[in-house]
Amino acid sequence: MFPFYVIGHKNPDTDAVCSAIGHAALLRACGDEPDAIAARCGDISQRTRWVLEKAGFEAPELLTDARTNAGMICKREVISVRPSDTFLTAYNRMLGASVRCVPVMNEDGTVAGMLQYFNLLKLLLPANTEGISVRTVHASLNNLAKTLDAESLGATICDQDEEEDLILLVGASSQDTVKDRLKHAKEEGNLRNFLVICGDRPIVQRLAIESGARALLVTGQNVVSQEIQDFAISKGTVLLRCRQDTASASTLIRCSRTVRHVMETKFISVNSKEPVSKIRKELVAVDQDLFPVMEAGSDAMVGVIAKSDLVDPPKLRFALVDHNEYAQAVTGIEEATITEVIDHHRLSGDLVSREPIRYLNEPVGSTCTLVARKFFHRDLIPAPGVALCLCGGIVSDTLCLTSPTTTALDKKMLTWLSGIARVDAKEFAAEFFAVGSLMANGTTAEIIHTDRKEFNEQGMFISVSQVEERDLHGFKARRDELEKALRDLQFEKGYNIAVLVITDVALLKSMVLAVGPEKIIAALPFTRIDDTLYAAPGVVSRKRQIFPAICDAIEHGSR
Protein backbone atom coordinates (compact mmCIF):
# COMPACT_ATOMS: atom_id res chain seq x y z
CA MET A 1 0.00 0.00 0.00
CA PHE A 2 1.24 3.47 -0.84
CA PRO A 3 1.42 6.02 2.00
CA PHE A 4 -1.26 8.67 2.32
CA TYR A 5 0.23 12.15 2.06
CA VAL A 6 -0.96 15.45 3.52
CA ILE A 7 0.78 18.23 1.64
CA GLY A 8 0.73 22.00 1.20
CA HIS A 9 1.56 24.15 -1.80
CA LYS A 10 4.84 24.75 -3.63
CA ASN A 11 7.24 27.18 -1.93
CA PRO A 12 5.53 26.29 1.35
CA ASP A 13 5.05 28.87 4.07
CA THR A 14 4.62 28.08 7.75
CA ASP A 15 0.86 27.63 7.47
CA ALA A 16 1.24 25.08 4.64
CA VAL A 17 3.87 23.02 6.47
CA CYS A 18 2.26 23.17 9.91
CA SER A 19 -1.28 22.47 8.71
CA ALA A 20 0.07 19.38 6.90
CA ILE A 21 1.69 18.19 10.13
CA GLY A 22 -1.46 18.91 12.13
CA HIS A 23 -3.90 17.29 9.71
CA ALA A 24 -1.75 14.18 9.29
CA ALA A 25 -1.71 13.83 13.09
CA LEU A 26 -5.50 14.23 13.17
CA LEU A 27 -6.06 11.56 10.50
CA ARG A 28 -3.86 9.14 12.41
CA ALA A 29 -5.58 9.92 15.72
CA CYS A 30 -9.05 9.40 14.21
CA GLY A 31 -8.02 6.21 12.46
CA ASP A 32 -9.21 7.60 9.10
CA GLU A 33 -5.71 7.26 7.64
CA PRO A 34 -3.50 5.42 10.16
CA ASP A 35 -0.43 5.83 7.95
CA ALA A 36 -0.93 9.49 7.02
CA ILE A 37 2.36 11.28 6.40
CA ALA A 38 2.95 15.02 6.38
CA ALA A 39 4.89 16.12 3.29
CA ARG A 40 6.15 19.28 1.64
CA CYS A 41 6.94 20.16 -1.97
CA GLY A 42 9.68 22.72 -1.45
CA ASP A 43 12.29 24.06 0.94
CA ILE A 44 11.15 25.54 4.23
CA SER A 45 12.03 28.97 5.57
CA GLN A 46 14.13 29.70 8.64
CA ARG A 47 11.02 30.73 10.55
CA THR A 48 9.21 27.50 9.71
CA ARG A 49 12.30 25.52 10.70
CA TRP A 50 12.38 27.42 14.00
CA VAL A 51 8.78 26.43 14.72
CA LEU A 52 9.50 22.77 13.92
CA GLU A 53 12.60 22.71 16.12
CA LYS A 54 10.67 24.31 18.97
CA ALA A 55 7.91 21.70 18.49
CA GLY A 56 10.39 18.81 18.30
CA PHE A 57 9.69 17.87 14.67
CA GLU A 58 11.91 17.19 11.69
CA ALA A 59 10.98 18.85 8.41
CA PRO A 60 8.24 16.83 6.68
CA GLU A 61 9.19 14.47 3.87
CA LEU A 62 10.12 16.27 0.65
CA LEU A 63 7.92 15.15 -2.23
CA THR A 64 8.53 16.73 -5.62
CA ASP A 65 6.30 14.57 -7.82
CA ALA A 66 2.84 13.14 -7.09
CA ARG A 67 2.90 10.74 -10.02
CA THR A 68 3.31 7.02 -9.52
CA ASN A 69 6.81 6.10 -10.67
CA ALA A 70 8.49 2.89 -11.72
CA GLY A 71 10.24 2.44 -8.39
CA MET A 72 6.92 2.43 -6.55
CA ILE A 73 5.27 -0.35 -8.52
CA CYS A 74 8.21 -2.51 -9.56
CA LYS A 75 8.60 -6.02 -8.17
CA ARG A 76 11.43 -5.92 -5.65
CA GLU A 77 11.77 -9.67 -5.11
CA VAL A 78 13.32 -10.52 -8.46
CA ILE A 79 14.00 -13.95 -9.91
CA SER A 80 17.33 -13.63 -11.70
CA VAL A 81 20.20 -15.70 -13.08
CA ARG A 82 23.94 -15.21 -13.54
CA PRO A 83 25.70 -15.16 -16.92
CA SER A 84 27.51 -18.32 -15.82
CA ASP A 85 24.30 -20.19 -14.95
CA THR A 86 23.45 -23.14 -17.16
CA PHE A 87 20.34 -23.74 -19.20
CA LEU A 88 19.08 -26.19 -16.59
CA THR A 89 19.60 -23.74 -13.70
CA ALA A 90 17.85 -20.92 -15.58
CA TYR A 91 15.05 -23.16 -16.81
CA ASN A 92 14.29 -24.58 -13.37
CA ARG A 93 14.36 -21.13 -11.80
CA MET A 94 12.00 -19.64 -14.38
CA LEU A 95 9.71 -22.67 -14.28
CA GLY A 96 9.55 -22.64 -10.50
CA ALA A 97 8.61 -18.96 -10.40
CA SER A 98 6.26 -19.17 -13.41
CA VAL A 99 8.05 -16.35 -15.21
CA ARG A 100 8.95 -16.13 -18.88
CA CYS A 101 11.71 -13.55 -18.63
CA VAL A 102 14.42 -12.81 -16.05
CA PRO A 103 17.31 -10.36 -15.72
CA VAL A 104 20.82 -11.73 -15.94
CA MET A 105 22.86 -10.22 -13.12
CA ASN A 106 26.61 -9.72 -12.85
CA GLU A 107 28.42 -10.42 -9.59
CA ASP A 108 28.55 -6.67 -8.81
CA GLY A 109 24.76 -6.34 -9.02
CA THR A 110 24.64 -4.70 -12.45
CA VAL A 111 22.42 -6.05 -15.21
CA ALA A 112 24.28 -8.01 -17.89
CA GLY A 113 21.25 -8.80 -20.03
CA MET A 114 17.73 -10.19 -20.22
CA LEU A 115 16.82 -13.83 -20.75
CA GLN A 116 13.53 -15.04 -22.21
CA TYR A 117 12.15 -18.55 -22.65
CA PHE A 118 12.72 -18.61 -26.38
CA ASN A 119 16.37 -17.62 -25.80
CA LEU A 120 16.86 -20.90 -23.96
CA LEU A 121 15.87 -22.85 -27.06
CA LYS A 122 19.01 -21.61 -28.77
CA LEU A 123 21.02 -23.52 -26.18
CA LEU A 124 19.29 -26.77 -27.03
CA LEU A 125 18.99 -26.48 -30.79
CA PRO A 126 22.16 -25.72 -32.81
CA ALA A 127 21.87 -23.07 -35.47
CA ASN A 128 23.73 -25.32 -37.92
CA THR A 129 22.32 -28.85 -38.20
CA GLU A 130 24.87 -30.09 -40.73
CA GLY A 131 28.18 -31.85 -40.08
CA ILE A 132 30.03 -31.87 -36.80
CA SER A 133 28.31 -28.70 -35.53
CA VAL A 134 25.21 -30.66 -34.56
CA ARG A 135 27.33 -32.73 -32.17
CA THR A 136 29.31 -29.83 -30.72
CA VAL A 137 28.45 -28.31 -27.34
CA HIS A 138 30.19 -25.18 -26.03
CA ALA A 139 30.34 -25.73 -22.28
CA SER A 140 32.71 -26.20 -19.35
CA LEU A 141 33.31 -29.65 -17.95
CA ASN A 142 32.43 -28.38 -14.51
CA ASN A 143 29.01 -27.20 -15.64
CA LEU A 144 28.51 -30.43 -17.54
CA ALA A 145 29.21 -32.44 -14.38
CA LYS A 146 26.88 -30.25 -12.30
CA THR A 147 24.07 -30.57 -14.84
CA LEU A 148 24.29 -34.36 -14.84
CA ASP A 149 25.10 -34.51 -11.12
CA ALA A 150 28.05 -36.63 -12.23
CA GLU A 151 30.97 -37.74 -10.10
CA SER A 152 34.56 -37.32 -11.18
CA LEU A 153 36.69 -40.49 -11.26
CA GLY A 154 39.62 -39.44 -13.41
CA ALA A 155 41.63 -36.26 -13.88
CA THR A 156 40.43 -33.44 -11.62
CA ILE A 157 37.81 -31.03 -12.99
CA CYS A 158 37.90 -28.48 -10.16
CA ASP A 159 39.70 -26.06 -12.49
CA GLN A 160 37.72 -26.91 -15.60
CA ASP A 161 35.44 -23.83 -15.53
CA GLU A 162 36.56 -22.48 -18.87
CA GLU A 163 34.05 -23.16 -21.61
CA GLU A 164 35.26 -25.12 -24.60
CA ASP A 165 33.91 -26.85 -27.68
CA LEU A 166 33.12 -30.46 -26.76
CA ILE A 167 32.36 -32.84 -29.65
CA LEU A 168 30.04 -35.61 -28.52
CA LEU A 169 30.75 -39.19 -29.57
CA VAL A 170 28.26 -41.78 -28.38
CA GLY A 171 30.11 -45.08 -28.10
CA ALA A 172 27.14 -47.24 -28.91
CA SER A 173 28.51 -48.60 -32.21
CA SER A 174 30.86 -51.55 -32.58
CA GLN A 175 34.31 -51.34 -31.08
CA ASP A 176 35.86 -51.10 -34.53
CA THR A 177 33.54 -48.25 -35.53
CA VAL A 178 34.35 -46.30 -32.38
CA LYS A 179 38.06 -46.93 -32.96
CA ASP A 180 37.82 -45.68 -36.54
CA ARG A 181 36.00 -42.52 -35.46
CA LEU A 182 38.61 -41.73 -32.84
CA LYS A 183 41.37 -42.36 -35.38
CA HIS A 184 39.69 -40.03 -37.86
CA ALA A 185 39.35 -37.36 -35.13
CA LYS A 186 43.06 -37.64 -34.42
CA GLU A 187 43.83 -37.15 -38.09
CA GLU A 188 41.52 -34.12 -38.16
CA GLY A 189 43.35 -32.67 -35.16
CA ASN A 190 40.33 -32.25 -32.91
CA LEU A 191 40.56 -35.36 -30.76
CA ARG A 192 41.23 -33.25 -27.64
CA ASN A 193 37.72 -31.83 -28.07
CA PHE A 194 36.00 -35.19 -27.99
CA LEU A 195 33.71 -36.27 -25.17
CA VAL A 196 33.02 -40.00 -25.47
CA ILE A 197 29.78 -41.25 -23.96
CA CYS A 198 29.21 -44.92 -23.25
CA GLY A 199 27.76 -47.35 -20.76
CA ASP A 200 29.13 -50.65 -19.48
CA ARG A 201 31.72 -51.07 -22.25
CA PRO A 202 35.23 -51.34 -20.76
CA ILE A 203 36.91 -51.75 -24.16
CA VAL A 204 35.31 -48.54 -25.48
CA GLN A 205 36.23 -46.81 -22.25
CA ARG A 206 39.87 -47.86 -22.69
CA LEU A 207 39.85 -46.82 -26.38
CA ALA A 208 38.64 -43.34 -25.50
CA ILE A 209 41.33 -42.84 -22.87
CA GLU A 210 44.07 -44.44 -24.91
CA SER A 211 43.36 -42.34 -27.98
CA GLY A 212 43.61 -39.11 -25.97
CA ALA A 213 39.94 -37.94 -25.87
CA ARG A 214 39.24 -34.87 -23.73
CA ALA A 215 36.76 -36.66 -21.50
CA LEU A 216 34.87 -39.89 -20.98
CA LEU A 217 31.34 -40.06 -19.57
CA VAL A 218 30.17 -43.42 -18.26
CA THR A 219 26.37 -43.52 -18.06
CA GLY A 220 23.82 -45.57 -16.14
CA GLN A 221 25.89 -45.51 -12.93
CA ASN A 222 27.85 -48.43 -14.36
CA VAL A 223 30.89 -49.74 -12.51
CA VAL A 224 34.19 -48.32 -13.68
CA SER A 225 37.17 -50.50 -12.80
CA GLN A 226 40.00 -49.11 -10.75
CA GLU A 227 42.31 -49.92 -13.67
CA ILE A 228 40.29 -47.64 -15.99
CA GLN A 229 40.22 -44.90 -13.33
CA ASP A 230 43.99 -45.07 -12.86
CA PHE A 231 44.50 -45.14 -16.63
CA ALA A 232 42.39 -41.98 -17.03
CA ILE A 233 44.38 -40.19 -14.36
CA SER A 234 47.67 -41.14 -15.98
CA LYS A 235 46.51 -39.92 -19.42
CA GLY A 236 44.95 -36.70 -18.09
CA THR A 237 41.49 -37.68 -19.30
CA VAL A 238 38.51 -36.34 -17.40
CA LEU A 239 36.43 -39.36 -16.33
CA LEU A 240 32.84 -38.78 -15.24
CA ARG A 241 30.08 -41.15 -14.18
CA CYS A 242 26.36 -40.26 -14.12
CA ARG A 243 23.17 -42.10 -13.25
CA GLN A 244 21.32 -41.24 -16.51
CA ASP A 245 21.31 -43.60 -19.46
CA THR A 246 23.26 -42.73 -22.57
CA ALA A 247 20.32 -41.21 -24.48
CA SER A 248 19.23 -39.04 -21.54
CA ALA A 249 22.77 -37.93 -20.75
CA SER A 250 23.38 -36.93 -24.38
CA THR A 251 20.31 -34.70 -24.25
CA LEU A 252 21.05 -33.16 -20.85
CA ILE A 253 24.62 -32.29 -21.82
CA ARG A 254 23.24 -29.48 -23.96
CA CYS A 255 21.57 -28.12 -20.81
CA SER A 256 25.03 -27.39 -19.40
CA ARG A 257 25.58 -24.49 -21.79
CA THR A 258 25.50 -21.09 -20.07
CA VAL A 259 23.02 -18.31 -20.65
CA ARG A 260 25.71 -15.72 -21.40
CA HIS A 261 25.68 -16.93 -25.02
CA VAL A 262 21.97 -16.32 -25.63
CA MET A 263 20.97 -13.52 -23.25
CA GLU A 264 19.87 -10.25 -24.84
CA THR A 265 22.50 -7.63 -24.13
CA LYS A 266 20.62 -4.88 -25.94
CA PHE A 267 17.73 -4.09 -23.62
CA ILE A 268 15.82 -1.11 -22.26
CA SER A 269 15.88 -0.23 -18.56
CA VAL A 270 13.87 2.45 -16.78
CA ASN A 271 14.77 4.94 -14.08
CA SER A 272 13.11 4.30 -10.72
CA LYS A 273 11.96 7.94 -10.56
CA GLU A 274 10.41 7.89 -14.04
CA PRO A 275 6.62 8.46 -13.93
CA VAL A 276 4.56 5.50 -15.09
CA SER A 277 2.47 7.72 -17.35
CA LYS A 278 5.62 8.66 -19.26
CA ILE A 279 7.24 5.23 -19.58
CA ARG A 280 3.94 3.67 -20.63
CA LYS A 281 3.98 5.81 -23.77
CA GLU A 282 7.65 5.09 -24.42
CA LEU A 283 7.45 1.30 -23.97
CA VAL A 284 4.13 0.43 -25.58
CA ALA A 285 5.70 -0.39 -28.96
CA VAL A 286 8.95 -1.87 -27.62
CA ASP A 287 9.55 -5.57 -28.26
CA GLN A 288 10.49 -6.32 -24.67
CA ASP A 289 8.21 -7.63 -21.93
CA LEU A 290 10.25 -7.11 -18.76
CA PHE A 291 12.28 -4.04 -17.86
CA PRO A 292 14.94 -3.63 -15.16
CA VAL A 293 14.22 -0.67 -12.89
CA MET A 294 17.45 1.13 -12.02
CA GLU A 295 18.13 3.26 -8.96
CA ALA A 296 18.28 6.90 -10.01
CA GLY A 297 21.87 7.93 -10.64
CA SER A 298 23.39 4.45 -10.39
CA ASP A 299 23.70 1.09 -12.15
CA ALA A 300 22.01 -0.79 -9.32
CA MET A 301 18.78 -2.60 -10.15
CA VAL A 302 15.99 -2.16 -7.58
CA GLY A 303 13.37 -4.32 -9.28
CA VAL A 304 11.65 -5.19 -12.52
CA ILE A 305 8.52 -3.96 -14.20
CA ALA A 306 6.40 -5.71 -16.80
CA LYS A 307 4.22 -4.12 -19.45
CA SER A 308 1.16 -5.47 -17.67
CA ASP A 309 2.14 -3.45 -14.58
CA LEU A 310 1.70 -0.25 -16.58
CA VAL A 311 -1.92 -0.84 -17.61
CA ASP A 312 -3.69 0.41 -14.46
CA PRO A 313 -1.10 1.26 -11.80
CA PRO A 314 -2.17 2.40 -8.32
CA LYS A 315 -2.13 6.12 -7.61
CA LEU A 316 -0.71 8.10 -4.73
CA ARG A 317 -3.41 9.54 -2.45
CA PHE A 318 -3.36 13.06 -1.06
CA ALA A 319 -5.07 15.53 1.21
CA LEU A 320 -4.27 19.08 0.08
CA VAL A 321 -3.92 21.82 2.68
CA ASP A 322 -3.59 25.59 2.25
CA HIS A 323 -4.28 25.49 -1.50
CA ASN A 324 -6.74 24.19 -4.04
CA GLU A 325 -5.17 25.12 -7.38
CA TYR A 326 -3.19 22.77 -9.59
CA ALA A 327 -0.82 25.64 -10.40
CA GLN A 328 0.28 25.76 -6.75
CA ALA A 329 0.25 22.02 -6.09
CA VAL A 330 3.04 19.46 -6.19
CA THR A 331 4.01 18.45 -9.73
CA GLY A 332 1.88 15.65 -11.16
CA ILE A 333 -1.05 16.07 -8.76
CA GLU A 334 -3.41 15.67 -11.75
CA GLU A 335 -2.42 12.00 -11.90
CA ALA A 336 -2.91 11.37 -8.17
CA THR A 337 -6.06 10.73 -6.13
CA ILE A 338 -7.13 13.70 -4.02
CA THR A 339 -9.41 12.67 -1.18
CA GLU A 340 -9.63 15.90 0.79
CA VAL A 341 -8.93 19.64 0.60
CA ILE A 342 -8.64 22.06 3.54
CA ASP A 343 -8.06 25.64 2.51
CA HIS A 344 -8.85 29.31 3.14
CA HIS A 345 -8.15 30.77 -0.31
CA ARG A 346 -10.24 31.49 -3.38
CA LEU A 347 -11.57 28.67 -5.55
CA SER A 348 -9.68 28.37 -8.82
CA GLY A 349 -12.01 25.95 -10.56
CA ASP A 350 -9.33 23.62 -11.99
CA LEU A 351 -9.43 20.98 -9.25
CA VAL A 352 -11.43 17.94 -10.37
CA SER A 353 -12.03 14.47 -8.94
CA ARG A 354 -13.65 11.23 -10.11
CA GLU A 355 -15.21 10.49 -6.75
CA PRO A 356 -16.78 12.78 -4.13
CA ILE A 357 -14.19 14.20 -1.73
CA ARG A 358 -14.18 16.05 1.59
CA TYR A 359 -13.77 19.74 0.88
CA LEU A 360 -13.42 22.41 3.55
CA ASN A 361 -12.83 26.01 2.52
CA GLU A 362 -13.63 28.91 4.84
CA PRO A 363 -12.59 32.59 4.91
CA VAL A 364 -10.37 32.40 7.98
CA GLY A 365 -6.87 33.68 8.54
CA SER A 366 -5.05 30.35 8.54
CA THR A 367 -5.50 26.76 7.39
CA CYS A 368 -4.10 25.73 10.78
CA THR A 369 -7.21 27.29 12.31
CA LEU A 370 -9.43 24.88 10.39
CA VAL A 371 -7.26 21.90 11.32
CA ALA A 372 -7.34 22.93 14.99
CA ARG A 373 -11.13 23.15 14.88
CA LYS A 374 -11.27 19.59 13.55
CA PHE A 375 -9.42 18.44 16.67
CA PHE A 376 -11.70 20.60 18.82
CA HIS A 377 -14.94 19.28 17.31
CA ARG A 378 -13.83 15.69 17.77
CA ASP A 379 -12.91 16.26 21.43
CA LEU A 380 -9.32 15.38 20.59
CA ILE A 381 -6.38 17.14 22.21
CA PRO A 382 -3.41 17.48 19.86
CA ALA A 383 0.01 16.63 21.23
CA PRO A 384 1.82 19.73 22.56
CA GLY A 385 4.24 19.67 19.61
CA VAL A 386 1.39 19.50 17.10
CA ALA A 387 -0.43 22.31 18.94
CA LEU A 388 2.72 24.44 18.77
CA CYS A 389 2.97 23.86 15.03
CA LEU A 390 -0.64 24.92 14.56
CA CYS A 391 0.06 28.03 16.64
CA GLY A 392 2.94 28.82 14.30
CA GLY A 393 0.70 28.59 11.24
CA ILE A 394 -1.93 30.90 12.73
CA VAL A 395 0.61 33.45 13.99
CA SER A 396 2.36 33.45 10.61
CA ASP A 397 -0.70 33.82 8.39
CA THR A 398 -2.59 36.32 10.59
CA LEU A 399 0.49 38.30 11.67
CA CYS A 400 -0.44 37.31 15.21
CA LEU A 401 -4.12 38.20 14.71
CA THR A 402 -3.42 41.68 13.23
CA SER A 403 -4.03 40.84 9.57
CA PRO A 404 -7.38 41.87 8.00
CA THR A 405 -7.94 38.19 7.30
CA THR A 406 -8.17 37.42 11.04
CA THR A 407 -11.49 36.05 12.28
CA ALA A 408 -12.97 35.23 15.66
CA LEU A 409 -12.27 31.57 14.97
CA ASP A 410 -8.55 32.29 14.49
CA LYS A 411 -8.46 34.02 17.88
CA LYS A 412 -10.36 31.21 19.58
CA MET A 413 -8.18 28.47 18.16
CA LEU A 414 -4.91 30.30 18.89
CA THR A 415 -5.99 30.75 22.53
CA TRP A 416 -6.92 27.06 22.80
CA LEU A 417 -3.75 25.83 21.15
CA SER A 418 -1.48 28.15 23.17
CA GLY A 419 -2.77 26.57 26.35
CA ILE A 420 -2.03 23.07 25.08
CA ALA A 421 1.42 24.06 23.83
CA ARG A 422 2.07 26.09 27.01
CA VAL A 423 3.26 29.21 25.21
CA ASP A 424 2.29 32.87 25.35
CA ALA A 425 1.00 33.73 21.87
CA LYS A 426 2.42 37.26 21.81
CA GLU A 427 5.84 36.20 23.04
CA PHE A 428 5.81 33.30 20.60
CA ALA A 429 4.92 35.67 17.74
CA ALA A 430 7.67 38.13 18.70
CA GLU A 431 10.26 35.33 18.63
CA PHE A 432 8.84 33.95 15.40
CA PHE A 433 9.12 37.20 13.44
CA ALA A 434 12.56 37.91 14.94
CA VAL A 435 13.93 34.77 13.27
CA GLY A 436 15.64 34.82 9.90
CA SER A 437 15.32 38.18 8.21
CA LEU A 438 15.56 37.33 4.52
CA MET A 439 16.11 40.95 3.59
CA ALA A 440 19.16 41.08 5.86
CA ASN A 441 20.60 37.61 5.37
CA GLY A 442 18.82 35.85 2.52
CA THR A 443 19.97 35.44 -1.07
CA THR A 444 18.01 37.05 -3.87
CA ALA A 445 16.61 33.63 -4.81
CA GLU A 446 15.48 33.00 -1.22
CA ILE A 447 13.70 36.34 -1.08
CA ILE A 448 11.91 35.71 -4.37
CA HIS A 449 11.09 32.01 -3.91
CA THR A 450 10.68 31.27 -0.19
CA ASP A 451 6.98 32.21 -0.17
CA ARG A 452 5.88 32.47 -3.78
CA LYS A 453 2.57 31.48 -5.35
CA GLU A 454 1.41 31.23 -8.94
CA PHE A 455 -2.02 32.22 -10.19
CA ASN A 456 -3.93 32.19 -13.45
CA GLU A 457 -6.38 35.05 -13.75
CA GLN A 458 -8.25 36.29 -16.82
CA GLY A 459 -5.70 34.68 -19.12
CA MET A 460 -2.77 36.10 -17.18
CA PHE A 461 -0.04 33.95 -15.59
CA ILE A 462 0.96 35.65 -12.33
CA SER A 463 3.63 35.17 -9.65
CA VAL A 464 3.29 36.82 -6.23
CA SER A 465 6.14 36.54 -3.71
CA GLN A 466 5.86 37.84 -0.16
CA VAL A 467 8.50 38.47 2.49
CA GLU A 468 7.53 39.42 6.04
CA GLU A 469 10.01 41.62 7.94
CA ARG A 470 10.00 43.48 11.23
CA ASP A 471 10.87 46.67 9.31
CA LEU A 472 11.62 47.76 5.76
CA HIS A 473 15.07 49.28 6.34
CA GLY A 474 16.93 46.61 4.38
CA PHE A 475 14.85 46.90 1.22
CA LYS A 476 16.32 50.09 -0.29
CA ALA A 477 19.85 48.71 -0.55
CA ARG A 478 18.64 45.59 -2.35
CA ARG A 479 15.91 47.06 -4.50
CA ASP A 480 17.87 46.98 -7.80
CA GLU A 481 18.99 43.35 -7.50
CA LEU A 482 15.49 42.30 -6.48
CA GLU A 483 13.91 44.05 -9.46
CA LYS A 484 16.40 42.37 -11.79
CA ALA A 485 15.66 38.98 -10.21
CA LEU A 486 11.94 39.62 -10.61
CA ARG A 487 12.36 40.44 -14.30
CA ASP A 488 14.56 37.35 -14.79
CA LEU A 489 11.87 35.23 -13.14
CA GLN A 490 9.20 36.76 -15.37
CA PHE A 491 11.22 35.93 -18.47
CA GLU A 492 12.29 32.42 -17.44
CA LYS A 493 8.85 31.25 -16.32
CA GLY A 494 6.82 33.19 -18.87
CA TYR A 495 4.81 35.18 -16.33
CA ASN A 496 2.71 38.07 -17.55
CA ILE A 497 3.07 39.74 -14.16
CA ALA A 498 5.59 39.15 -11.36
CA VAL A 499 5.20 40.83 -7.97
CA LEU A 500 7.32 40.95 -4.82
CA VAL A 501 5.70 42.23 -1.62
CA ILE A 502 7.86 43.15 1.39
CA THR A 503 5.61 43.45 4.43
CA ASP A 504 6.42 45.25 7.68
CA VAL A 505 4.67 43.08 10.29
CA ALA A 506 5.25 45.66 13.02
CA LEU A 507 3.79 48.72 11.27
CA LEU A 508 1.42 46.69 9.06
CA LYS A 509 2.43 48.14 5.71
CA SER A 510 4.13 46.88 2.55
CA MET A 511 6.33 47.85 -0.35
CA VAL A 512 5.18 46.34 -3.65
CA LEU A 513 7.64 45.72 -6.50
CA ALA A 514 5.81 44.78 -9.71
CA VAL A 515 6.85 44.10 -13.32
CA GLY A 516 4.50 43.50 -16.22
CA PRO A 517 2.43 45.39 -18.83
CA GLU A 518 2.47 49.11 -18.05
CA LYS A 519 -1.31 49.54 -18.32
CA ILE A 520 -1.86 46.85 -15.71
CA ILE A 521 0.98 47.92 -13.39
CA ALA A 522 -0.23 51.51 -13.53
CA ALA A 523 -3.71 50.38 -12.48
CA LEU A 524 -2.54 48.90 -9.15
CA PRO A 525 -4.45 50.71 -6.36
CA PHE A 526 -1.37 51.59 -4.31
CA THR A 527 0.78 54.75 -4.03
CA ARG A 528 3.16 54.69 -6.96
CA ILE A 529 6.74 55.71 -6.18
CA ASP A 530 8.33 54.99 -9.56
CA ASP A 531 7.84 52.73 -12.59
CA THR A 532 7.85 49.47 -10.62
CA LEU A 533 7.62 50.37 -6.91
CA TYR A 534 4.56 51.09 -4.80
CA ALA A 535 3.93 51.94 -1.17
CA ALA A 536 0.96 50.11 0.33
CA PRO A 537 0.10 51.28 3.85
CA GLY A 538 -2.21 48.92 5.69
CA VAL A 539 -1.67 46.19 3.08
CA VAL A 540 -0.35 42.93 4.57
CA SER A 541 -2.45 40.08 3.14
CA ARG A 542 -1.65 38.50 -0.21
CA LYS A 543 -4.94 36.61 -0.16
CA ARG A 544 -7.28 39.40 0.92
CA GLN A 545 -5.55 42.56 -0.34
CA ILE A 546 -2.68 42.04 -2.80
CA PHE A 547 -4.04 39.41 -5.17
CA PRO A 548 -7.52 41.01 -5.42
CA ALA A 549 -5.76 44.32 -6.21
CA ILE A 550 -3.82 42.64 -9.03
CA CYS A 551 -7.06 41.11 -10.38
CA ASP A 552 -8.72 44.55 -10.41
CA ALA A 553 -5.68 46.03 -12.15
CA ILE A 554 -5.86 43.36 -14.85
CA GLU A 555 -9.54 44.04 -15.39
CA HIS A 556 -9.15 47.84 -15.57
CA GLY A 557 -5.79 47.85 -17.34
CA SER A 558 -7.03 45.57 -20.12
CA ARG A 559 -9.86 47.86 -21.18
ABEGO torsion letter per residue (X at the ends): XBBBBBBBBBGBBAAAAAAAAAAAAAAAAAGABAABBBBBAEBBBAAAAAAAAAAGBBBBBBBABABBBAAAABBABBBBBBAABBAAAAAAAAAAAGBABBBBBBAAGBBAEBBBAAAAAAAABBABABEAAAABBBBBAAAAAAAAGBBBABBBAAAAABBBBBBBBBBABBAAAAAAAAAAAAAAGAAAABBBBBBBBAAAAAAAAAAGBABBBBBGGBBBBAAAAAAAAAAGBBBBBBABBAAAAAAAAAAABBAAAABBABBBBBBAABBAAAAAAAAAABBBABBBBBBBGBABBAEBBBAAAAABBBBBBBBBBGBABAAABBBGAAABBBABBBBABBBAGABBBABBBBBBBBBBABAAAAAAAAAAAAGBBBBAAAAAAAAAAAAAAAGGGABAABBAAAAAAAAAAAAAAGBBAAAAAAAAAABGBAAAABBAAAAAAABBBBBBBGGBBBBBBBBBBABAAAAAAAAAAAAAAAAAAAAAAGBABBBBBBBBAAAGBBBBBBBEBAAAAAABABBBABAABBBBBGBABAAAAAAAAAAAAAAAAAX
